[in-house]
Amino acid sequence: MTIQVVKMAKDRAYSRYTREAAALLAKQVQLGRKRRKWTERELADRAGISRATLQKIEKGDLSVAIGIESWVLKERGRIPVSWMS
């Protein structure tokens, strides 16, 4: 029997401004989804991410890469596609 050891990354210290920005972004994604009457699954499918990742975004989880969050915003139609390049 082989035992695999996985080390967890250390928790990062984020500034208050970073946490506030993540919370604001999270609320915008969630409100936009609800305004369009999309389920979490529908938006996740449109953005090409898992529902679990979308839930992290909507909770303001800072472990989600900003590129994924930008893609979700684009799918919601909140930022110009030109920002994505």
Buried (B, 14 or more C-beta within 10 A) or exposed (E): EEEEEEEEEEEEEEEEEEEEBBEEBBEBBBEBBEEEEBEBEBBBBBBEBEBEBBBBBBEBEBEBEEEBBBBBBBBBEBEEEEEEE
